[in-house]
Amino acid sequence: MNKAWHEANPMPLKATLDQRIAWHLAHIEHCGCRDLPDGIKAELRRRGLPIPARKDAVA
């Protein structure tokens, strides 16, 4: 887990669905500590967007 990324980029408390999706996509890109939640994956599929793969190695 990239603790610095988490501290600098907290999930907004009252985030909209679009904000949650954007946060999770940034999380996968920059932190990579976990997979996307199933609800976010389902929404990406519903919107016809690709689901990014988890990054195993984080610097």
mmCIF file of the N, C-alpha and C atoms, coordinates in Angstrom:
data_MODEL
# 
_entry.id   MODEL 
# 
loop_
_atom_site.group_PDB 
_atom_site.id 
_atom_site.type_symbol 
_atom_site.label_atom_id 
_atom_site.label_alt_id 
_atom_site.label_comp_id 
_atom_site.label_asym_id 
_atom_site.label_entity_id 
_atom_site.label_seq_id 
_atom_site.pdbx_PDB_ins_code 
_atom_site.Cartn_x 
_atom_site.Cartn_y 
_atom_site.Cartn_z 
_atom_site.occupancy 
_atom_site.B_iso_or_equiv 
_atom_site.pdbx_formal_charge 
_atom_site.auth_seq_id 
_atom_site.auth_comp_id 
_atom_site.auth_asym_id 
_atom_site.auth_atom_id 
_atom_site.pdbx_PDB_model_num 
ATOM 1   N N  . MET A 1 1  ? 0.844   -1.185 0.000   1.00 0.00 ? 1  MET A N  1 
ATOM 2   C CA . MET A 1 1  ? 0.000   0.000  0.000   1.00 0.00 ? 1  MET A CA 1 
ATOM 3   C C  . MET A 1 1  ? 0.881   1.238  0.000   1.00 0.00 ? 1  MET A C  1 
ATOM 4   N N  . ASN A 1 2  ? 0.482   2.232  -0.745  1.00 0.00 ? 2  ASN A N  1 
ATOM 5   C CA . ASN A 1 2  ? 1.184   3.497  -0.818  1.00 0.00 ? 2  ASN A CA 1 
ATOM 6   C C  . ASN A 1 2  ? 0.498   4.468  0.145   1.00 0.00 ? 2  ASN A C  1 
ATOM 7   N N  . LYS A 1 3  ? 0.959   4.489  1.389   1.00 0.00 ? 3  LYS A N  1 
ATOM 8   C CA . LYS A 1 3  ? 0.320   5.294  2.435   1.00 0.00 ? 3  LYS A CA 1 
ATOM 9   C C  . LYS A 1 3  ? 0.309   6.780  2.088   1.00 0.00 ? 3  LYS A C  1 
ATOM 10  N N  . ALA A 1 4  ? 1.372   7.263  1.478   1.00 0.00 ? 4  ALA A N  1 
ATOM 11  C CA . ALA A 1 4  ? 1.439   8.679  1.110   1.00 0.00 ? 4  ALA A CA 1 
ATOM 12  C C  . ALA A 1 4  ? 0.328   9.037  0.125   1.00 0.00 ? 4  ALA A C  1 
ATOM 13  N N  . TRP A 1 5  ? 0.067   8.142  -0.843  1.00 0.00 ? 5  TRP A N  1 
ATOM 14  C CA . TRP A 1 5  ? -1.005  8.418  -1.811  1.00 0.00 ? 5  TRP A CA 1 
ATOM 15  C C  . TRP A 1 5  ? -2.342  8.486  -1.089  1.00 0.00 ? 5  TRP A C  1 
ATOM 16  N N  . HIS A 1 6  ? -2.589  7.543  -0.182  1.00 0.00 ? 6  HIS A N  1 
ATOM 17  C CA . HIS A 1 6  ? -3.847  7.525  0.556   1.00 0.00 ? 6  HIS A CA 1 
ATOM 18  C C  . HIS A 1 6  ? -4.031  8.799  1.376   1.00 0.00 ? 6  HIS A C  1 
ATOM 19  N N  . GLU A 1 7  ? -2.984  9.246  2.036   1.00 0.00 ? 7  GLU A N  1 
ATOM 20  C CA . GLU A 1 7  ? -3.080  10.458 2.855   1.00 0.00 ? 7  GLU A CA 1 
ATOM 21  C C  . GLU A 1 7  ? -3.323  11.701 2.001   1.00 0.00 ? 7  GLU A C  1 
ATOM 22  N N  . ALA A 1 8  ? -2.729  11.750 0.824   1.00 0.00 ? 8  ALA A N  1 
ATOM 23  C CA . ALA A 1 8  ? -2.872  12.913 -0.053  1.00 0.00 ? 8  ALA A CA 1 
ATOM 24  C C  . ALA A 1 8  ? -4.166  12.892 -0.854  1.00 0.00 ? 8  ALA A C  1 
ATOM 25  N N  . ASN A 1 9  ? -4.825  11.732 -0.938  1.00 0.00 ? 9  ASN A N  1 
ATOM 26  C CA . ASN A 1 9  ? -5.998  11.584 -1.792  1.00 0.00 ? 9  ASN A CA 1 
ATOM 27  C C  . ASN A 1 9  ? -7.134  10.850 -1.088  1.00 0.00 ? 9  ASN A C  1 
ATOM 28  N N  . PRO A 1 10 ? -7.688  11.424 -0.029  1.00 0.00 ? 10 PRO A N  1 
ATOM 29  C CA . PRO A 1 10 ? -8.787  10.725 0.650   1.00 0.00 ? 10 PRO A CA 1 
ATOM 30  C C  . PRO A 1 10 ? -10.049 10.714 -0.220  1.00 0.00 ? 10 PRO A C  1 
ATOM 31  N N  . MET A 1 11 ? -10.849 9.682  -0.056  1.00 0.00 ? 11 MET A N  1 
ATOM 32  C CA . MET A 1 11 ? -12.142 9.618  -0.747  1.00 0.00 ? 11 MET A CA 1 
ATOM 33  C C  . MET A 1 11 ? -13.038 10.697 -0.133  1.00 0.00 ? 11 MET A C  1 
ATOM 34  N N  . PRO A 1 12 ? -13.649 11.560 -0.964  1.00 0.00 ? 12 PRO A N  1 
ATOM 35  C CA . PRO A 1 12 ? -14.571 12.568 -0.414  1.00 0.00 ? 12 PRO A CA 1 
ATOM 36  C C  . PRO A 1 12 ? -15.711 11.896 0.353   1.00 0.00 ? 12 PRO A C  1 
ATOM 37  N N  . LEU A 1 13 ? -16.094 12.456 1.482   1.00 0.00 ? 13 LEU A N  1 
ATOM 38  C CA . LEU A 1 13 ? -17.117 11.851 2.329   1.00 0.00 ? 13 LEU A CA 1 
ATOM 39  C C  . LEU A 1 13 ? -18.457 11.681 1.624   1.00 0.00 ? 13 LEU A C  1 
ATOM 40  N N  . LYS A 1 14 ? -18.873 12.671 0.873   1.00 0.00 ? 14 LYS A N  1 
ATOM 41  C CA . LYS A 1 14 ? -20.166 12.615 0.179   1.00 0.00 ? 14 LYS A CA 1 
ATOM 42  C C  . LYS A 1 14 ? -19.935 12.575 -1.330  1.00 0.00 ? 14 LYS A C  1 
ATOM 43  N N  . ALA A 1 15 ? -19.080 11.686 -1.753  1.00 0.00 ? 15 ALA A N  1 
ATOM 44  C CA . ALA A 1 15 ? -18.719 11.586 -3.169  1.00 0.00 ? 15 ALA A CA 1 
ATOM 45  C C  . ALA A 1 15 ? -19.894 11.076 -3.999  1.00 0.00 ? 15 ALA A C  1 
ATOM 46  N N  . THR A 1 16 ? -20.045 11.662 -5.181  1.00 0.00 ? 16 THR A N  1 
ATOM 47  C CA . THR A 1 16 ? -21.035 11.171 -6.131  1.00 0.00 ? 16 THR A CA 1 
ATOM 48  C C  . THR A 1 16 ? -20.502 9.875  -6.744  1.00 0.00 ? 16 THR A C  1 
ATOM 49  N N  . LEU A 1 17 ? -21.331 9.187  -7.484  1.00 0.00 ? 17 LEU A N  1 
ATOM 50  C CA . LEU A 1 17 ? -20.893 7.962  -8.142  1.00 0.00 ? 17 LEU A CA 1 
ATOM 51  C C  . LEU A 1 17 ? -19.725 8.256  -9.080  1.00 0.00 ? 17 LEU A C  1 
ATOM 52  N N  . ASP A 1 18 ? -19.806 9.317  -9.844  1.00 0.00 ? 18 ASP A N  1 
ATOM 53  C CA . ASP A 1 18 ? -18.708 9.672  -10.750 1.00 0.00 ? 18 ASP A CA 1 
ATOM 54  C C  . ASP A 1 18 ? -17.423 9.966  -9.981  1.00 0.00 ? 18 ASP A C  1 
ATOM 55  N N  . GLN A 1 19 ? -17.525 10.640 -8.852  1.00 0.00 ? 19 GLN A N  1 
ATOM 56  C CA . GLN A 1 19 ? -16.343 10.928 -8.041  1.00 0.00 ? 19 GLN A CA 1 
ATOM 57  C C  . GLN A 1 19 ? -15.750 9.647  -7.454  1.00 0.00 ? 19 GLN A C  1 
ATOM 58  N N  . ARG A 1 20 ? -16.626 8.720  -7.024  1.00 0.00 ? 20 ARG A N  1 
ATOM 59  C CA . ARG A 1 20 ? -16.138 7.454  -6.485  1.00 0.00 ? 20 ARG A CA 1 
ATOM 60  C C  . ARG A 1 20 ? -15.428 6.643  -7.559  1.00 0.00 ? 20 ARG A C  1 
ATOM 61  N N  . ILE A 1 21 ? -16.009 6.620  -8.755  1.00 0.00 ? 21 ILE A N  1 
ATOM 62  C CA . ILE A 1 21 ? -15.369 5.905  -9.863  1.00 0.00 ? 21 ILE A CA 1 
ATOM 63  C C  . ILE A 1 21 ? -14.007 6.512  -10.151 1.00 0.00 ? 21 ILE A C  1 
ATOM 64  N N  . ALA A 1 22 ? -13.942 7.832  -10.255 1.00 0.00 ? 22 ALA A N  1 
ATOM 65  C CA . ALA A 1 22 ? -12.667 8.510  -10.543 1.00 0.00 ? 22 ALA A CA 1 
ATOM 66  C C  . ALA A 1 22 ? -11.643 8.226  -9.449  1.00 0.00 ? 22 ALA A C  1 
ATOM 67  N N  . TRP A 1 23 ? -12.071 8.245  -8.182  1.00 0.00 ? 23 TRP A N  1 
ATOM 68  C CA . TRP A 1 23 ? -11.144 7.984  -7.091  1.00 0.00 ? 23 TRP A CA 1 
ATOM 69  C C  . TRP A 1 23 ? -10.600 6.564  -7.179  1.00 0.00 ? 23 TRP A C  1 
ATOM 70  N N  . HIS A 1 24 ? -11.487 5.594  -7.412  1.00 0.00 ? 24 HIS A N  1 
ATOM 71  C CA . HIS A 1 24 ? -11.041 4.204  -7.477  1.00 0.00 ? 24 HIS A CA 1 
ATOM 72  C C  . HIS A 1 24 ? -10.115 3.966  -8.672  1.00 0.00 ? 24 HIS A C  1 
ATOM 73  N N  . LEU A 1 25 ? -10.392 4.607  -9.809  1.00 0.00 ? 25 LEU A N  1 
ATOM 74  C CA . LEU A 1 25 ? -9.507  4.456  -10.965 1.00 0.00 ? 25 LEU A CA 1 
ATOM 75  C C  . LEU A 1 25 ? -8.136  5.065  -10.669 1.00 0.00 ? 25 LEU A C  1 
ATOM 76  N N  . ALA A 1 26 ? -8.108  6.218  -10.014 1.00 0.00 ? 26 ALA A N  1 
ATOM 77  C CA . ALA A 1 26 ? -6.824  6.823  -9.629  1.00 0.00 ? 26 ALA A CA 1 
ATOM 78  C C  . ALA A 1 26 ? -6.120  5.936  -8.608  1.00 0.00 ? 26 ALA A C  1 
ATOM 79  N N  . HIS A 1 27 ? -6.872  5.355  -7.704  1.00 0.00 ? 27 HIS A N  1 
ATOM 80  C CA . HIS A 1 27 ? -6.320  4.469  -6.685  1.00 0.00 ? 27 HIS A CA 1 
ATOM 81  C C  . HIS A 1 27 ? -5.599  3.291  -7.333  1.00 0.00 ? 27 HIS A C  1 
ATOM 82  N N  . ILE A 1 28 ? -6.264  2.635  -8.281  1.00 0.00 ? 28 ILE A N  1 
ATOM 83  C CA . ILE A 1 28 ? -5.647  1.507  -8.978  1.00 0.00 ? 28 ILE A CA 1 
ATOM 84  C C  . ILE A 1 28 ? -4.390  1.960  -9.716  1.00 0.00 ? 28 ILE A C  1 
ATOM 85  N N  . GLU A 1 29 ? -4.466  3.126  -10.344 1.00 0.00 ? 29 GLU A N  1 
ATOM 86  C CA . GLU A 1 29 ? -3.332  3.622  -11.140 1.00 0.00 ? 29 GLU A CA 1 
ATOM 87  C C  . GLU A 1 29 ? -2.128  3.993  -10.278 1.00 0.00 ? 29 GLU A C  1 
ATOM 88  N N  . HIS A 1 30 ? -2.382  4.671  -9.158  1.00 0.00 ? 30 HIS A N  1 
ATOM 89  C CA . HIS A 1 30 ? -1.277  5.239  -8.380  1.00 0.00 ? 30 HIS A CA 1 
ATOM 90  C C  . HIS A 1 30 ? -0.913  4.473  -7.124  1.00 0.00 ? 30 HIS A C  1 
ATOM 91  N N  . CYS A 1 31 ? -1.832  3.709  -6.586  1.00 0.00 ? 31 CYS A N  1 
ATOM 92  C CA . CYS A 1 31 ? -1.544  2.986  -5.346  1.00 0.00 ? 31 CYS A CA 1 
ATOM 93  C C  . CYS A 1 31 ? -1.451  1.488  -5.609  1.00 0.00 ? 31 CYS A C  1 
ATOM 94  N N  . GLY A 1 32 ? -2.482  0.951  -6.239  1.00 0.00 ? 32 GLY A N  1 
ATOM 95  C CA . GLY A 1 32 ? -2.477  -0.451 -6.611  1.00 0.00 ? 32 GLY A CA 1 
ATOM 96  C C  . GLY A 1 32 ? -2.581  -1.427 -5.461  1.00 0.00 ? 32 GLY A C  1 
ATOM 97  N N  . CYS A 1 33 ? -3.046  -0.997 -4.291  1.00 0.00 ? 33 CYS A N  1 
ATOM 98  C CA . CYS A 1 33 ? -3.042  -1.892 -3.143  1.00 0.00 ? 33 CYS A CA 1 
ATOM 99  C C  . CYS A 1 33 ? -4.228  -2.847 -3.118  1.00 0.00 ? 33 CYS A C  1 
ATOM 100 N N  . ARG A 1 34 ? -5.213  -2.656 -3.963  1.00 0.00 ? 34 ARG A N  1 
ATOM 101 C CA . ARG A 1 34 ? -6.342  -3.594 -3.989  1.00 0.00 ? 34 ARG A CA 1 
ATOM 102 C C  . ARG A 1 34 ? -7.092  -3.491 -5.299  1.00 0.00 ? 34 ARG A C  1 
ATOM 103 N N  . ASP A 1 35 ? -7.964  -4.458 -5.500  1.00 0.00 ? 35 ASP A N  1 
ATOM 104 C CA . ASP A 1 35 ? -8.805  -4.466 -6.690  1.00 0.00 ? 35 ASP A CA 1 
ATOM 105 C C  . ASP A 1 35 ? -9.949  -3.472 -6.540  1.00 0.00 ? 35 ASP A C  1 
ATOM 106 N N  . LEU A 1 36 ? -10.616 -3.196 -7.649  1.00 0.00 ? 36 LEU A N  1 
ATOM 107 C CA . LEU A 1 36 ? -11.797 -2.341 -7.607  1.00 0.00 ? 36 LEU A CA 1 
ATOM 108 C C  . LEU A 1 36 ? -12.948 -3.062 -6.912  1.00 0.00 ? 36 LEU A C  1 
ATOM 109 N N  . PRO A 1 37 ? -13.768 -2.339 -6.159  1.00 0.00 ? 37 PRO A N  1 
ATOM 110 C CA . PRO A 1 37 ? -14.955 -2.954 -5.562  1.00 0.00 ? 37 PRO A CA 1 
ATOM 111 C C  . PRO A 1 37 ? -15.901 -3.460 -6.667  1.00 0.00 ? 37 PRO A C  1 
ATOM 112 N N  . ASP A 1 38 ? -16.649 -4.498 -6.373  1.00 0.00 ? 38 ASP A N  1 
ATOM 113 C CA . ASP A 1 38 ? -17.556 -5.082 -7.360  1.00 0.00 ? 38 ASP A CA 1 
ATOM 114 C C  . ASP A 1 38 ? -18.555 -4.070 -7.908  1.00 0.00 ? 38 ASP A C  1 
ATOM 115 N N  . GLY A 1 39 ? -19.062 -3.181 -7.063  1.00 0.00 ? 39 GLY A N  1 
ATOM 116 C CA . GLY A 1 39 ? -20.024 -2.181 -7.517  1.00 0.00 ? 39 GLY A CA 1 
ATOM 117 C C  . GLY A 1 39 ? -19.430 -1.222 -8.537  1.00 0.00 ? 39 GLY A C  1 
ATOM 118 N N  . ILE A 1 40 ? -18.172 -0.859 -8.358  1.00 0.00 ? 40 ILE A N  1 
ATOM 119 C CA . ILE A 1 40 ? -17.497 0.032  -9.304  1.00 0.00 ? 40 ILE A CA 1 
ATOM 120 C C  . ILE A 1 40 ? -17.245 -0.720 -10.610 1.00 0.00 ? 40 ILE A C  1 
ATOM 121 N N  . LYS A 1 41 ? -16.827 -1.990 -10.515 1.00 0.00 ? 41 LYS A N  1 
ATOM 122 C CA . LYS A 1 41 ? -16.629 -2.803 -11.724 1.00 0.00 ? 41 LYS A CA 1 
ATOM 123 C C  . LYS A 1 41 ? -17.939 -2.916 -12.507 1.00 0.00 ? 41 LYS A C  1 
ATOM 124 N N  . ALA A 1 42 ? -19.034 -3.165 -11.804 1.00 0.00 ? 42 ALA A N  1 
ATOM 125 C CA . ALA A 1 42 ? -20.336 -3.298 -12.465 1.00 0.00 ? 42 ALA A CA 1 
ATOM 126 C C  . ALA A 1 42 ? -20.720 -2.003 -13.169 1.00 0.00 ? 42 ALA A C  1 
ATOM 127 N N  . GLU A 1 43 ? -20.472 -0.875 -12.530 1.00 0.00 ? 43 GLU A N  1 
ATOM 128 C CA . GLU A 1 43 ? -20.812 0.416  -13.133 1.00 0.00 ? 43 GLU A CA 1 
ATOM 129 C C  . GLU A 1 43 ? -19.942 0.683  -14.358 1.00 0.00 ? 43 GLU A C  1 
ATOM 130 N N  . LEU A 1 44 ? -18.662 0.346  -14.298 1.00 0.00 ? 44 LEU A N  1 
ATOM 131 C CA . LEU A 1 44 ? -17.794 0.515  -15.464 1.00 0.00 ? 44 LEU A CA 1 
ATOM 132 C C  . LEU A 1 44 ? -18.295 -0.351 -16.620 1.00 0.00 ? 44 LEU A C  1 
ATOM 133 N N  . ARG A 1 45 ? -18.675 -1.596 -16.322 1.00 0.00 ? 45 ARG A N  1 
ATOM 134 C CA . ARG A 1 45 ? -19.220 -2.482 -17.373 1.00 0.00 ? 45 ARG A CA 1 
ATOM 135 C C  . ARG A 1 45 ? -20.494 -1.883 -17.956 1.00 0.00 ? 45 ARG A C  1 
ATOM 136 N N  . ARG A 1 46 ? -21.374 -1.381 -17.077 1.00 0.00 ? 46 ARG A N  1 
ATOM 137 C CA . ARG A 1 46 ? -22.631 -0.793 -17.531 1.00 0.00 ? 46 ARG A CA 1 
ATOM 138 C C  . ARG A 1 46 ? -22.378 0.380  -18.474 1.00 0.00 ? 46 ARG A C  1 
ATOM 139 N N  . ARG A 1 47 ? -21.328 1.141  -18.186 1.00 0.00 ? 47 ARG A N  1 
ATOM 140 C CA . ARG A 1 47 ? -20.981 2.303  -19.016 1.00 0.00 ? 47 ARG A CA 1 
ATOM 141 C C  . ARG A 1 47 ? -20.133 1.928  -20.233 1.00 0.00 ? 47 ARG A C  1 
ATOM 142 N N  . GLY A 1 48 ? -19.782 0.670  -20.351 1.00 0.00 ? 48 GLY A N  1 
ATOM 143 C CA . GLY A 1 48 ? -18.979 0.214  -21.482 1.00 0.00 ? 48 GLY A CA 1 
ATOM 144 C C  . GLY A 1 48 ? -17.521 0.629  -21.401 1.00 0.00 ? 48 GLY A C  1 
ATOM 145 N N  . LEU A 1 49 ? -17.032 0.838  -20.179 1.00 0.00 ? 49 LEU A N  1 
ATOM 146 C CA . LEU A 1 49 ? -15.649 1.260  -19.982 1.00 0.00 ? 49 LEU A CA 1 
ATOM 147 C C  . LEU A 1 49 ? -14.782 0.079  -19.563 1.00 0.00 ? 49 LEU A C  1 
ATOM 148 N N  . PRO A 1 50 ? -13.506 0.104  -19.915 1.00 0.00 ? 50 PRO A N  1 
ATOM 149 C CA . PRO A 1 50 ? -12.624 -1.006 -19.525 1.00 0.00 ? 50 PRO A CA 1 
ATOM 150 C C  . PRO A 1 50 ? -12.368 -1.024 -18.023 1.00 0.00 ? 50 PRO A C  1 
ATOM 151 N N  . ILE A 1 51 ? -12.170 -2.212 -17.503 1.00 0.00 ? 51 ILE A N  1 
ATOM 152 C CA . ILE A 1 51 ? -11.841 -2.382 -16.089 1.00 0.00 ? 51 ILE A CA 1 
ATOM 153 C C  . ILE A 1 51 ? -10.333 -2.581 -15.996 1.00 0.00 ? 51 ILE A C  1 
ATOM 154 N N  . PRO A 1 52 ? -9.636  -1.650 -15.353 1.00 0.00 ? 52 PRO A N  1 
ATOM 155 C CA . PRO A 1 52 ? -8.178  -1.771 -15.277 1.00 0.00 ? 52 PRO A CA 1 
ATOM 156 C C  . PRO A 1 52 ? -7.748  -2.947 -14.406 1.00 0.00 ? 52 PRO A C  1 
ATOM 157 N N  . ALA A 1 53 ? -6.609  -3.507 -14.757 1.00 0.00 ? 53 ALA A N  1 
ATOM 158 C CA . ALA A 1 53 ? -6.055  -4.610 -13.977 1.00 0.00 ? 53 ALA A CA 1 
ATOM 159 C C  . ALA A 1 53 ? -5.340  -4.058 -12.772 1.00 0.00 ? 53 ALA A C  1 
ATOM 160 N N  . ARG A 1 54 ? -5.293  -4.873 -11.724 1.00 0.00 ? 54 ARG A N  1 
ATOM 161 C CA . ARG A 1 54 ? -4.556  -4.510 -10.510 1.00 0.00 ? 54 ARG A CA 1 
ATOM 162 C C  . ARG A 1 54 ? -3.071  -4.526 -10.810 1.00 0.00 ? 54 ARG A C  1 
ATOM 163 N N  . LYS A 1 55 ? -2.361  -3.549 -10.261 1.00 0.00 ? 55 LYS A N  1 
ATOM 164 C CA . LYS A 1 55 ? -0.908  -3.527 -10.376 1.00 0.00 ? 55 LYS A CA 1 
ATOM 165 C C  . LYS A 1 55 ? -0.337  -4.224 -9.163  1.00 0.00 ? 55 LYS A C  1 
ATOM 166 N N  . ASP A 1 56 ? 0.492   -5.247 -9.377  1.00 0.00 ? 56 ASP A N  1 
ATOM 167 C CA . ASP A 1 56 ? 1.041   -6.000 -8.265  1.00 0.00 ? 56 ASP A CA 1 
ATOM 168 C C  . ASP A 1 56 ? 2.251   -5.340 -7.631  1.00 0.00 ? 56 ASP A C  1 
ATOM 169 N N  . ALA A 1 57 ? 3.032   -4.632 -8.407  1.00 0.00 ? 57 ALA A N  1 
ATOM 170 C CA . ALA A 1 57 ? 4.238   -4.003 -7.878  1.00 0.00 ? 57 ALA A CA 1 
ATOM 171 C C  . ALA A 1 57 ? 4.019   -2.521 -7.718  1.00 0.00 ? 57 ALA A C  1 
ATOM 172 N N  . VAL A 1 58 ? 4.201   -2.025 -6.510  1.00 0.00 ? 58 VAL A N  1 
ATOM 173 C CA . VAL A 1 58 ? 4.064   -0.595 -6.222  1.00 0.00 ? 58 VAL A CA 1 
ATOM 174 C C  . VAL A 1 58 ? 5.396   -0.097 -5.706  1.00 0.00 ? 58 VAL A C  1 
ATOM 175 N N  . ALA A 1 59 ? 5.874   0.967  -6.303  1.00 0.00 ? 59 ALA A N  1 
ATOM 176 C CA . ALA A 1 59 ? 7.179   1.533  -5.891  1.00 0.00 ? 59 ALA A CA 1 
ATOM 177 C C  . ALA A 1 59 ? 7.048   2.327  -4.621  1.00 0.00 ? 59 ALA A C  1 
# 
